[in-house]
Amino acid sequence: LYDQLIAANRAARQRERDAEDLADAADMAEAGRLAFVAADFRDAARRYGEAAALAPEDALERWQYTLFRGSALYEQGLRFESAA
């Protein structure tokens, strides 16, 4: 019984850590969105990449932020490929 209690407590603490990481990732993704809107696509891609790294491995948001990062890099290439 004691082992079950320990396991339940560990699982609860992990859920709390995951929720905190997800909140931090959402903040970083919002900074990425603002950079994207300002057409600073490299910074947006960097911030989305950091957001993806912060999100728990099994979180849907991790994949969303990775896709947003790809979109920012794509926009960077479209708009500035001739400027290089």
PDB file of N, CA, C and O in Angstrom:
ATOM      1  N   LEU A   1       0.829  -1.199   0.000  1.00  0.00           N
ATOM      2  CA  LEU A   1       0.000   0.000   0.000  1.00  0.00           C
ATOM      3  C   LEU A   1       0.872   1.261   0.000  1.00  0.00           C
ATOM      4  O   LEU A   1       0.582   2.239  -0.688  1.00  0.00           O
ATOM      5  N   TYR A   2       1.938   1.207   0.786  1.00  0.00           N
ATOM      6  CA  TYR A   2       2.824   2.359   0.866  1.00  0.00           C
ATOM      7  C   TYR A   2       3.467   2.651  -0.497  1.00  0.00           C
ATOM      8  O   TYR A   2       3.614   3.812  -0.879  1.00  0.00           O
ATOM      9  N   ASP A   3       3.847   1.605  -1.222  1.00  0.00           N
ATOM     10  CA  ASP A   3       4.433   1.788  -2.554  1.00  0.00           C
ATOM     11  C   ASP A   3       3.446   2.455  -3.508  1.00  0.00           C
ATOM     12  O   ASP A   3       3.838   3.273  -4.340  1.00  0.00           O
ATOM     13  N   GLN A   4       2.181   2.110  -3.388  1.00  0.00           N
ATOM     14  CA  GLN A   4       1.160   2.737  -4.233  1.00  0.00           C
ATOM     15  C   GLN A   4       1.027   4.221  -3.909  1.00  0.00           C
ATOM     16  O   GLN A   4       0.859   5.045  -4.808  1.00  0.00           O
ATOM     17  N   LEU A   5       1.101   4.555  -2.639  1.00  0.00           N
ATOM     18  CA  LEU A   5       1.034   5.950  -2.224  1.00  0.00           C
ATOM     19  C   LEU A   5       2.212   6.737  -2.767  1.00  0.00           C
ATOM     20  O   LEU A   5       2.046   7.853  -3.258  1.00  0.00           O
ATOM     21  N   ILE A   6       3.397   6.161  -2.681  1.00  0.00           N
ATOM     22  CA  ILE A   6       4.590   6.815  -3.215  1.00  0.00           C
ATOM     23  C   ILE A   6       4.445   7.027  -4.721  1.00  0.00           C
ATOM     24  O   ILE A   6       4.743   8.106  -5.232  1.00  0.00           O
ATOM     25  N   ALA A   7       3.990   6.005  -5.421  1.00  0.00           N
ATOM     26  CA  ALA A   7       3.808   6.117  -6.872  1.00  0.00           C
ATOM     27  C   ALA A   7       2.772   7.185  -7.218  1.00  0.00           C
ATOM     28  O   ALA A   7       2.966   7.948  -8.165  1.00  0.00           O
ATOM     29  N   ALA A   8       1.700   7.246  -6.479  1.00  0.00           N
ATOM     30  CA  ALA A   8       0.659   8.250  -6.730  1.00  0.00           C
ATOM     31  C   ALA A   8       1.192   9.651  -6.477  1.00  0.00           C
ATOM     32  O   ALA A   8       0.892  10.571  -7.238  1.00  0.00           O
ATOM     33  N   ASN A   9       1.974   9.827  -5.428  1.00  0.00           N
ATOM     34  CA  ASN A   9       2.562  11.134  -5.132  1.00  0.00           C
ATOM     35  C   ASN A   9       3.549  11.558  -6.210  1.00  0.00           C
ATOM     36  O   ASN A   9       3.579  12.720  -6.614  1.00  0.00           O
ATOM     37  N   ARG A  10       4.346  10.621  -6.665  1.00  0.00           N
ATOM     38  CA  ARG A  10       5.309  10.928  -7.739  1.00  0.00           C
ATOM     39  C   ARG A  10       4.573  11.323  -9.024  1.00  0.00           C
ATOM     40  O   ARG A  10       4.967  12.267  -9.710  1.00  0.00           O
ATOM     41  N   ALA A  11       3.518  10.603  -9.334  1.00  0.00           N
ATOM     42  CA  ALA A  11       2.737  10.913 -10.536  1.00  0.00           C
ATOM     43  C   ALA A  11       2.097  12.292 -10.427  1.00  0.00           C
ATOM     44  O   ALA A  11       2.055  13.037 -11.407  1.00  0.00           O
ATOM     45  N   ALA A  12       1.609  12.629  -9.264  1.00  0.00           N
ATOM     46  CA  ALA A  12       0.993  13.945  -9.066  1.00  0.00           C
ATOM     47  C   ALA A  12       2.031  15.052  -9.217  1.00  0.00           C
ATOM     48  O   ALA A  12       1.754  16.079  -9.835  1.00  0.00           O
ATOM     49  N   ARG A  13       3.217  14.854  -8.662  1.00  0.00           N
ATOM     50  CA  ARG A  13       4.280  15.863  -8.802  1.00  0.00           C
ATOM     51  C   ARG A  13       4.711  15.998 -10.256  1.00  0.00           C
ATOM     52  O   ARG A  13       5.002  17.103 -10.713  1.00  0.00           O
ATOM     53  N   GLN A  14       4.757  14.889 -10.986  1.00  0.00           N
ATOM     54  CA  GLN A  14       5.135  14.946 -12.404  1.00  0.00           C
ATOM     55  C   GLN A  14       4.084  15.710 -13.204  1.00  0.00           C
ATOM     56  O   GLN A  14       4.428  16.484 -14.098  1.00  0.00           O
ATOM     57  N   ARG A  15       2.816  15.501 -12.892  1.00  0.00           N
ATOM     58  CA  ARG A  15       1.754  16.243 -13.580  1.00  0.00           C
ATOM     59  C   ARG A  15       1.894  17.746 -13.315  1.00  0.00           C
ATOM     60  O   ARG A  15       1.681  18.565 -14.209  1.00  0.00           O
ATOM     61  N   GLU A  16       2.252  18.095 -12.087  1.00  0.00           N
ATOM     62  CA  GLU A  16       2.460  19.511 -11.758  1.00  0.00           C
ATOM     63  C   GLU A  16       3.640  20.092 -12.535  1.00  0.00           C
ATOM     64  O   GLU A  16       3.551  21.202 -13.060  1.00  0.00           O
ATOM     65  N   ARG A  17       4.741  19.349 -12.610  1.00  0.00           N
ATOM     66  CA  ARG A  17       5.907  19.814 -13.379  1.00  0.00           C
ATOM     67  C   ARG A  17       5.553  19.960 -14.855  1.00  0.00           C
ATOM     68  O   ARG A  17       5.936  20.937 -15.498  1.00  0.00           O
ATOM     69  N   ASP A  18       4.821  18.984 -15.386  1.00  0.00           N
ATOM     70  CA  ASP A  18       4.413  19.050 -16.793  1.00  0.00           C
ATOM     71  C   ASP A  18       3.528  20.267 -17.051  1.00  0.00           C
ATOM     72  O   ASP A  18       3.668  20.931 -18.078  1.00  0.00           O
ATOM     73  N   ALA A  19       2.622  20.560 -16.129  1.00  0.00           N
ATOM     74  CA  ALA A  19       1.747  21.722 -16.284  1.00  0.00           C
ATOM     75  C   ALA A  19       2.562  23.015 -16.254  1.00  0.00           C
ATOM     76  O   ALA A  19       2.287  23.937 -17.023  1.00  0.00           O
ATOM     77  N   GLU A  20       3.548  23.090 -15.387  1.00  0.00           N
ATOM     78  CA  GLU A  20       4.406  24.275 -15.331  1.00  0.00           C
ATOM     79  C   GLU A  20       5.221  24.411 -16.606  1.00  0.00           C
ATOM     80  O   GLU A  20       5.348  25.509 -17.149  1.00  0.00           O
ATOM     81  N   ASP A  21       5.779  23.294 -17.093  1.00  0.00           N
ATOM     82  CA  ASP A  21       6.547  23.332 -18.338  1.00  0.00           C
ATOM     83  C   ASP A  21       5.670  23.753 -19.511  1.00  0.00           C
ATOM     84  O   ASP A  21       6.108  24.509 -20.377  1.00  0.00           O
ATOM     85  N   LEU A  22       4.450  23.270 -19.538  1.00  0.00           N
ATOM     86  CA  LEU A  22       3.527  23.621 -20.605  1.00  0.00           C
ATOM     87  C   LEU A  22       3.174  25.102 -20.557  1.00  0.00           C
ATOM     88  O   LEU A  22       3.047  25.744 -21.599  1.00  0.00           O
ATOM     89  N   ALA A  23       3.016  25.647 -19.358  1.00  0.00           N
ATOM     90  CA  ALA A  23       2.741  27.082 -19.217  1.00  0.00           C
ATOM     91  C   ALA A  23       3.938  27.906 -19.688  1.00  0.00           C
ATOM     92  O   ALA A  23       3.764  28.920 -20.365  1.00  0.00           O
ATOM     93  N   ASP A  24       5.143  27.482 -19.335  1.00  0.00           N
ATOM     94  CA  ASP A  24       6.348  28.184 -19.801  1.00  0.00           C
ATOM     95  C   ASP A  24       6.457  28.108 -21.325  1.00  0.00           C
ATOM     96  O   ASP A  24       6.820  29.087 -21.978  1.00  0.00           O
ATOM     97  N   ALA A  25       6.143  26.949 -21.879  1.00  0.00           N
ATOM     98  CA  ALA A  25       6.192  26.778 -23.333  1.00  0.00           C
ATOM     99  C   ALA A  25       5.170  27.681 -24.012  1.00  0.00           C
ATOM    100  O   ALA A  25       5.455  28.258 -25.061  1.00  0.00           O
ATOM    101  N   ALA A  26       3.994  27.809 -23.429  1.00  0.00           N
ATOM    102  CA  ALA A  26       2.960  28.681 -24.002  1.00  0.00           C
ATOM    103  C   ALA A  26       3.419  30.134 -23.994  1.00  0.00           C
ATOM    104  O   ALA A  26       3.161  30.870 -24.946  1.00  0.00           O
ATOM    105  N   ASP A  27       4.092  30.549 -22.933  1.00  0.00           N
ATOM    106  CA  ASP A  27       4.625  31.920 -22.884  1.00  0.00           C
ATOM    107  C   ASP A  27       5.656  32.146 -23.988  1.00  0.00           C
ATOM    108  O   ASP A  27       5.642  33.177 -24.660  1.00  0.00           O
ATOM    109  N   MET A  28       6.545  31.178 -24.166  1.00  0.00           N
ATOM    110  CA  MET A  28       7.577  31.301 -25.201  1.00  0.00           C
ATOM    111  C   MET A  28       6.938  31.284 -26.589  1.00  0.00           C
ATOM    112  O   MET A  28       7.372  32.015 -27.479  1.00  0.00           O
ATOM    113  N   ALA A  29       5.918  30.461 -26.777  1.00  0.00           N
ATOM    114  CA  ALA A  29       5.230  30.409 -28.074  1.00  0.00           C
ATOM    115  C   ALA A  29       4.522  31.726 -28.368  1.00  0.00           C
ATOM    116  O   ALA A  29       4.464  32.158 -29.519  1.00  0.00           O
ATOM    117  N   GLU A  30       3.987  32.357 -27.340  1.00  0.00           N
ATOM    118  CA  GLU A  30       3.351  33.666 -27.545  1.00  0.00           C
ATOM    119  C   GLU A  30       4.393  34.688 -27.983  1.00  0.00           C
ATOM    120  O   GLU A  30       4.119  35.519 -28.849  1.00  0.00           O
ATOM    121  N   ALA A  31       5.572  34.638 -27.400  1.00  0.00           N
ATOM    122  CA  ALA A  31       6.652  35.524 -27.842  1.00  0.00           C
ATOM    123  C   ALA A  31       7.014  35.211 -29.292  1.00  0.00           C
ATOM    124  O   ALA A  31       7.326  36.120 -30.062  1.00  0.00           O
ATOM    125  N   GLY A  32       6.976  33.940 -29.668  1.00  0.00           N
ATOM    126  CA  GLY A  32       7.219  33.555 -31.054  1.00  0.00           C
ATOM    127  C   GLY A  32       6.149  34.093 -31.987  1.00  0.00           C
ATOM    128  O   GLY A  32       6.448  34.546 -33.092  1.00  0.00           O
ATOM    129  N   ARG A  33       4.908  34.043 -31.542  1.00  0.00           N
ATOM    130  CA  ARG A  33       3.813  34.576 -32.357  1.00  0.00           C
ATOM    131  C   ARG A  33       3.983  36.070 -32.582  1.00  0.00           C
ATOM    132  O   ARG A  33       3.773  36.565 -33.690  1.00  0.00           O
ATOM    133  N   LEU A  34       4.359  36.778 -31.544  1.00  0.00           N
ATOM    134  CA  LEU A  34       4.564  38.220 -31.676  1.00  0.00           C
ATOM    135  C   LEU A  34       5.724  38.524 -32.617  1.00  0.00           C
ATOM    136  O   LEU A  34       5.647  39.464 -33.409  1.00  0.00           O
ATOM    137  N   ALA A  35       6.782  37.751 -32.540  1.00  0.00           N
ATOM    138  CA  ALA A  35       7.902  37.931 -33.463  1.00  0.00           C
ATOM    139  C   ALA A  35       7.466  37.633 -34.898  1.00  0.00           C
ATOM    140  O   ALA A  35       7.872  38.330 -35.828  1.00  0.00           O
ATOM    141  N   PHE A  36       6.653  36.614 -35.076  1.00  0.00           N
ATOM    142  CA  PHE A  36       6.154  36.261 -36.408  1.00  0.00           C
ATOM    143  C   PHE A  36       5.332  37.408 -36.986  1.00  0.00           C
ATOM    144  O   PHE A  36       5.507  37.780 -38.146  1.00  0.00           O
ATOM    145  N   VAL A  37       4.446  37.960 -36.182  1.00  0.00           N
ATOM    146  CA  VAL A  37       3.594  39.069 -36.633  1.00  0.00           C
ATOM    147  C   VAL A  37       4.448  40.283 -37.011  1.00  0.00           C
ATOM    148  O   VAL A  37       4.103  41.040 -37.918  1.00  0.00           O
ATOM    149  N   ALA A  38       5.564  40.454 -36.304  1.00  0.00           N
ATOM    150  CA  ALA A  38       6.470  41.570 -36.587  1.00  0.00           C
ATOM    151  C   ALA A  38       7.423  41.243 -37.741  1.00  0.00           C
ATOM    152  O   ALA A  38       8.320  42.030 -38.043  1.00  0.00           O
ATOM    153  N   ALA A  39       7.237  40.104 -38.378  1.00  0.00           N
ATOM    154  CA  ALA A  39       8.046  39.639 -39.509  1.00  0.00           C
ATOM    155  C   ALA A  39       9.492  39.373 -39.113  1.00  0.00           C
ATOM    156  O   ALA A  39      10.383  39.447 -39.959  1.00  0.00           O
ATOM    157  N   ASP A  40       9.737  39.070 -37.856  1.00  0.00           N
ATOM    158  CA  ASP A  40      11.064  38.647 -37.403  1.00  0.00           C
ATOM    159  C   ASP A  40      11.027  37.119 -37.343  1.00  0.00           C
ATOM    160  O   ASP A  40      10.943  36.515 -36.274  1.00  0.00           O
ATOM    161  N   PHE A  41      11.091  36.526 -38.525  1.00  0.00           N
ATOM    162  CA  PHE A  41      10.846  35.097 -38.650  1.00  0.00           C
ATOM    163  C   PHE A  41      11.938  34.246 -38.014  1.00  0.00           C
ATOM    164  O   PHE A  41      11.652  33.172 -37.484  1.00  0.00           O
ATOM    165  N   ARG A  42      13.174  34.706 -38.058  1.00  0.00           N
ATOM    166  CA  ARG A  42      14.243  33.943 -37.403  1.00  0.00           C
ATOM    167  C   ARG A  42      14.020  33.890 -35.890  1.00  0.00           C
ATOM    168  O   ARG A  42      14.153  32.834 -35.270  1.00  0.00           O
ATOM    169  N   ASP A  43      13.684  35.023 -35.314  1.00  0.00           N
ATOM    170  CA  ASP A  43      13.422  35.040 -33.871  1.00  0.00           C
ATOM    171  C   ASP A  43      12.191  34.202 -33.545  1.00  0.00           C
ATOM    172  O   ASP A  43      12.169  33.486 -32.543  1.00  0.00           O
ATOM    173  N   ALA A  44      11.169  34.291 -34.388  1.00  0.00           N
ATOM    174  CA  ALA A  44       9.967  33.483 -34.174  1.00  0.00           C
ATOM    175  C   ALA A  44      10.317  31.997 -34.194  1.00  0.00           C
ATOM    176  O   ALA A  44       9.862  31.235 -33.341  1.00  0.00           O
ATOM    177  N   ALA A  45      11.126  31.590 -35.170  1.00  0.00           N
ATOM    178  CA  ALA A  45      11.521  30.183 -35.265  1.00  0.00           C
ATOM    179  C   ALA A  45      12.306  29.760 -34.036  1.00  0.00           C
ATOM    180  O   ALA A  45      12.099  28.664 -33.515  1.00  0.00           O
ATOM    181  N   ARG A  46      13.197  30.609 -33.570  1.00  0.00           N
ATOM    182  CA  ARG A  46      13.983  30.290 -32.379  1.00  0.00           C
ATOM    183  C   ARG A  46      13.078  30.112 -31.163  1.00  0.00           C
ATOM    184  O   ARG A  46      13.221  29.161 -30.394  1.00  0.00           O
ATOM    185  N   ARG A  47      12.151  31.043 -31.010  1.00  0.00           N
ATOM    186  CA  ARG A  47      11.260  30.987 -29.841  1.00  0.00           C
ATOM    187  C   ARG A  47      10.313  29.786 -29.909  1.00  0.00           C
ATOM    188  O   ARG A  47      10.053  29.143 -28.892  1.00  0.00           O
ATOM    189  N   TYR A  48       9.800  29.485 -31.096  1.00  0.00           N
ATOM    190  CA  TYR A  48       8.958  28.293 -31.228  1.00  0.00           C
ATOM    191  C   TYR A  48       9.760  27.019 -30.939  1.00  0.00           C
ATOM    192  O   TYR A  48       9.248  26.076 -30.335  1.00  0.00           O
ATOM    193  N   GLY A  49      11.010  27.003 -31.374  1.00  0.00           N
ATOM    194  CA  GLY A  49      11.864  25.856 -31.073  1.00  0.00           C
ATOM    195  C   GLY A  49      12.073  25.694 -29.577  1.00  0.00           C
ATOM    196  O   GLY A  49      12.046  24.576 -29.062  1.00  0.00           O
ATOM    197  N   GLU A  50      12.281  26.806 -28.876  1.00  0.00           N
ATOM    198  CA  GLU A  50      12.427  26.745 -27.426  1.00  0.00           C
ATOM    199  C   GLU A  50      11.127  26.299 -26.764  1.00  0.00           C
ATOM    200  O   GLU A  50      11.143  25.538 -25.797  1.00  0.00           O
ATOM    201  N   ALA A  51      10.008  26.776 -27.290  1.00  0.00           N
ATOM    202  CA  ALA A  51       8.712  26.367 -26.742  1.00  0.00           C
ATOM    203  C   ALA A  51       8.520  24.864 -26.903  1.00  0.00           C
ATOM    204  O   ALA A  51       8.049  24.193 -25.985  1.00  0.00           O
ATOM    205  N   ALA A  52       8.882  24.343 -28.055  1.00  0.00           N
ATOM    206  CA  ALA A  52       8.749  22.900 -28.290  1.00  0.00           C
ATOM    207  C   ALA A  52       9.633  22.114 -27.326  1.00  0.00           C
ATOM    208  O   ALA A  52       9.231  21.065 -26.823  1.00  0.00           O
ATOM    209  N   ALA A  53      10.826  22.618 -27.074  1.00  0.00           N
ATOM    210  CA  ALA A  53      11.740  21.931 -26.164  1.00  0.00           C
ATOM    211  C   ALA A  53      11.231  21.960 -24.721  1.00  0.00           C
ATOM    212  O   ALA A  53      11.476  21.031 -23.952  1.00  0.00           O
ATOM    213  N   LEU A  54      10.528  23.023 -24.364  1.00  0.00           N
ATOM    214  CA  LEU A  54       9.996  23.143 -23.002  1.00  0.00           C
ATOM    215  C   LEU A  54       8.776  22.256 -22.763  1.00  0.00           C
ATOM    216  O   LEU A  54       8.560  21.770 -21.652  1.00  0.00           O
ATOM    217  N   ALA A  55       7.989  22.051 -23.802  1.00  0.00           N
ATOM    218  CA  ALA A  55       6.750  21.278 -23.655  1.00  0.00           C
ATOM    219  C   ALA A  55       7.067  19.805 -23.358  1.00  0.00           C
ATOM    220  O   ALA A  55       8.045  19.266 -23.877  1.00  0.00           O
ATOM    221  N   PRO A  56       6.256  19.166 -22.538  1.00  0.00           N
ATOM    222  CA  PRO A  56       6.463  17.733 -22.277  1.00  0.00           C
ATOM    223  C   PRO A  56       6.431  16.930 -23.580  1.00  0.00           C
ATOM    224  O   PRO A  56       5.743  17.293 -24.535  1.00  0.00           O
ATOM    225  N   GLU A  57       7.181  15.845 -23.594  1.00  0.00           N
ATOM    226  CA  GLU A  57       7.327  15.043 -24.808  1.00  0.00           C
ATOM    227  C   GLU A  57       6.017  14.581 -25.420  1.00  0.00           C
ATOM    228  O   GLU A  57       5.890  14.533 -26.644  1.00  0.00           O
ATOM    229  N   ASP A  58       5.060  14.246 -24.602  1.00  0.00           N
ATOM    230  CA  ASP A  58       3.811  13.694 -25.121  1.00  0.00           C
ATOM    231  C   ASP A  58       2.723  14.748 -25.326  1.00  0.00           C
ATOM    232  O   ASP A  58       1.578  14.406 -25.621  1.00  0.00           O
ATOM    233  N   ALA A  59       3.071  16.019 -25.172  1.00  0.00           N
ATOM    234  CA  ALA A  59       2.085  17.087 -25.317  1.00  0.00           C
ATOM    235  C   ALA A  59       1.857  17.429 -26.789  1.00  0.00           C
ATOM    236  O   ALA A  59       2.807  17.541 -27.564  1.00  0.00           O
ATOM    237  N   LEU A  60       0.617  17.590 -27.156  1.00  0.00           N
ATOM    238  CA  LEU A  60       0.267  18.006 -28.510  1.00  0.00           C
ATOM    239  C   LEU A  60       0.930  19.337 -28.858  1.00  0.00           C
ATOM    240  O   LEU A  60       1.336  19.553 -30.000  1.00  0.00           O
ATOM    241  N   GLU A  61       1.036  20.209 -27.892  1.00  0.00           N
ATOM    242  CA  GLU A  61       1.628  21.530 -28.126  1.00  0.00           C
ATOM    243  C   GLU A  61       3.074  21.429 -28.618  1.00  0.00           C
ATOM    244  O   GLU A  61       3.528  22.278 -29.386  1.00  0.00           O
ATOM    245  N   ARG A  62       3.782  20.414 -28.188  1.00  0.00           N
ATOM    246  CA  ARG A  62       5.169  20.238 -28.646  1.00  0.00           C
ATOM    247  C   ARG A  62       5.221  20.135 -30.170  1.00  0.00           C
ATOM    248  O   ARG A  62       6.079  20.735 -30.817  1.00  0.00           O
ATOM    249  N   TRP A  63       4.303  19.376 -30.720  1.00  0.00           N
ATOM    250  CA  TRP A  63       4.255  19.219 -32.176  1.00  0.00           C
ATOM    251  C   TRP A  63       3.741  20.492 -32.841  1.00  0.00           C
ATOM    252  O   TRP A  63       4.223  20.866 -33.910  1.00  0.00           O
ATOM    253  N   GLN A  64       2.778  21.155 -32.228  1.00  0.00           N
ATOM    254  CA  GLN A  64       2.282  22.410 -32.793  1.00  0.00           C
ATOM    255  C   GLN A  64       3.386  23.442 -32.870  1.00  0.00           C
ATOM    256  O   GLN A  64       3.535  24.115 -33.890  1.00  0.00           O
ATOM    257  N   TYR A  65       4.163  23.579 -31.808  1.00  0.00           N
ATOM    258  CA  TYR A  65       5.244  24.565 -31.797  1.00  0.00           C
ATOM    259  C   TYR A  65       6.314  24.209 -32.822  1.00  0.00           C
ATOM    260  O   TYR A  65       6.923  25.098 -33.417  1.00  0.00           O
ATOM    261  N   THR A  66       6.544  22.923 -33.029  1.00  0.00           N
ATOM    262  CA  THR A  66       7.501  22.491 -34.049  1.00  0.00           C
ATOM    263  C   THR A  66       7.002  22.877 -35.445  1.00  0.00           C
ATOM    264  O   THR A  66       7.779  23.325 -36.288  1.00  0.00           O
ATOM    265  N   LEU A  67       5.707  22.699 -35.677  1.00  0.00           N
ATOM    266  CA  LEU A  67       5.125  23.102 -36.962  1.00  0.00           C
ATOM    267  C   LEU A  67       5.165  24.616 -37.141  1.00  0.00           C
ATOM    268  O   LEU A  67       5.440  25.105 -38.237  1.00  0.00           O
ATOM    269  N   PHE A  68       4.890  25.361 -36.068  1.00  0.00           N
ATOM    270  CA  PHE A  68       4.966  26.823 -36.136  1.00  0.00           C
ATOM    271  C   PHE A  68       6.395  27.262 -36.448  1.00  0.00           C
ATOM    272  O   PHE A  68       6.604  28.217 -37.197  1.00  0.00           O
ATOM    273  N   ARG A  69       7.367  26.574 -35.881  1.00  0.00           N
ATOM    274  CA  ARG A  69       8.769  26.883 -36.166  1.00  0.00           C
ATOM    275  C   ARG A  69       9.064  26.683 -37.654  1.00  0.00           C
ATOM    276  O   ARG A  69       9.715  27.512 -38.290  1.00  0.00           O
ATOM    277  N   GLY A  70       8.576  25.579 -38.186  1.00  0.00           N
ATOM    278  CA  GLY A  70       8.750  25.330 -39.608  1.00  0.00           C
ATOM    279  C   GLY A  70       8.093  26.399 -40.466  1.00  0.00           C
ATOM    280  O   GLY A  70       8.655  26.809 -41.482  1.00  0.00           O
ATOM    281  N   SER A  71       6.924  26.849 -40.076  1.00  0.00           N
ATOM    282  CA  SER A  71       6.233  27.907 -40.816  1.00  0.00           C
ATOM    283  C   SER A  71       7.032  29.205 -40.791  1.00  0.00           C
ATOM    284  O   SER A  71       7.112  29.913 -41.795  1.00  0.00           O
ATOM    285  N   ALA A  72       7.620  29.512 -39.645  1.00  0.00           N
ATOM    286  CA  ALA A  72       8.420  30.737 -39.541  1.00  0.00           C
ATOM    287  C   ALA A  72       9.649  30.650 -40.439  1.00  0.00           C
ATOM    288  O   ALA A  72      10.002  31.619 -41.111  1.00  0.00           O
ATOM    289  N   LEU A  73      10.297  29.495 -40.450  1.00  0.00           N
ATOM    290  CA  LEU A  73      11.459  29.329 -41.322  1.00  0.00           C
ATOM    291  C   LEU A  73      11.058  29.386 -42.793  1.00  0.00           C
ATOM    292  O   LEU A  73      11.785  29.946 -43.614  1.00  0.00           O
ATOM    293  N   TYR A  74       9.921  28.817 -43.122  1.00  0.00           N
ATOM    294  CA  TYR A  74       9.413  28.862 -44.491  1.00  0.00           C
ATOM    295  C   TYR A  74       9.164  30.309 -44.917  1.00  0.00           C
ATOM    296  O   TYR A  74       9.562  30.717 -46.008  1.00  0.00           O
ATOM    297  N   GLU A  75       8.505  31.082 -44.050  1.00  0.00           N
ATOM    298  CA  GLU A  75       8.255  32.495 -44.357  1.00  0.00           C
ATOM    299  C   GLU A  75       9.556  33.263 -44.510  1.00  0.00           C
ATOM    300  O   GLU A  75       9.670  34.122 -45.385  1.00  0.00           O
ATOM    301  N   GLN A  76      10.536  32.964 -43.671  1.00  0.00           N
ATOM    302  CA  GLN A  76      11.845  33.610 -43.786  1.00  0.00           C
ATOM    303  C   GLN A  76      12.424  33.354 -45.173  1.00  0.00           C
ATOM    304  O   GLN A  76      12.940  34.266 -45.819  1.00  0.00           O
ATOM    305  N   GLY A  77      12.336  32.121 -45.619  1.00  0.00           N
ATOM    306  CA  GLY A  77      12.855  31.770 -46.938  1.00  0.00           C
ATOM    307  C   GLY A  77      12.082  32.437 -48.066  1.00  0.00           C
ATOM    308  O   GLY A  77      12.678  32.917 -49.031  1.00  0.00           O
ATOM    309  N   LEU A  78      10.761  32.469 -47.951  1.00  0.00           N
ATOM    310  CA  LEU A  78       9.952  33.084 -48.999  1.00  0.00           C
ATOM    311  C   LEU A  78      10.213  34.574 -49.143  1.00  0.00           C
ATOM    312  O   LEU A  78      10.361  35.087 -50.252  1.00  0.00           O
ATOM    313  N   ARG A  79      10.266  35.244 -48.037  1.00  0.00           N
ATOM    314  CA  ARG A  79      10.357  36.706 -48.084  1.00  0.00           C
ATOM    315  C   ARG A  79      11.762  37.233 -48.260  1.00  0.00           C
ATOM    316  O   ARG A  79      11.948  38.348 -48.748  1.00  0.00           O
ATOM    317  N   PHE A  80      12.750  36.457 -47.874  1.00  0.00           N
ATOM    318  CA  PHE A  80      14.098  37.002 -47.871  1.00  0.00           C
ATOM    319  C   PHE A  80      15.089  36.196 -48.672  1.00  0.00           C
ATOM    320  O   PHE A  80      16.291  36.441 -48.573  1.00  0.00           O
ATOM    321  N   GLU A  81      14.629  35.238 -49.468  1.00  0.00           N
ATOM    322  CA  GLU A  81      15.566  34.438 -50.240  1.00  0.00           C
ATOM    323  C   GLU A  81      16.288  35.264 -51.298  1.00  0.00           C
ATOM    324  O   GLU A  81      17.453  35.001 -51.596  1.00  0.00           O
ATOM    325  N   SER A  82      15.622  36.246 -51.862  1.00  0.00           N
ATOM    326  CA  SER A  82      16.264  37.074 -52.890  1.00  0.00           C
ATOM    327  C   SER A  82      17.122  38.165 -52.264  1.00  0.00           C
ATOM    328  O   SER A  82      17.941  38.775 -52.952  1.00  0.00           O
ATOM    329  N   ALA A  83      16.946  38.421 -50.958  1.00  0.00           N
ATOM    330  CA  ALA A  83      17.716  39.472 -50.297  1.00  0.00           C
ATOM    331  C   ALA A  83      19.101  38.975 -49.923  1.00  0.00           C
ATOM    332  O   ALA A  83      19.992  39.774 -49.638  1.00  0.00           O
ATOM    333  N   ALA A  84      19.287  37.672 -49.922  1.00  0.00           N
ATOM    334  CA  ALA A  84      20.580  37.122 -49.478  1.00  0.00           C
ATOM    335  C   ALA A  84      21.629  37.178 -50.559  1.00  0.00           C
ATOM    336  O   ALA A  84      22.764  36.754 -50.340  1.00  0.00           O
TER     337      ALA A  84
END
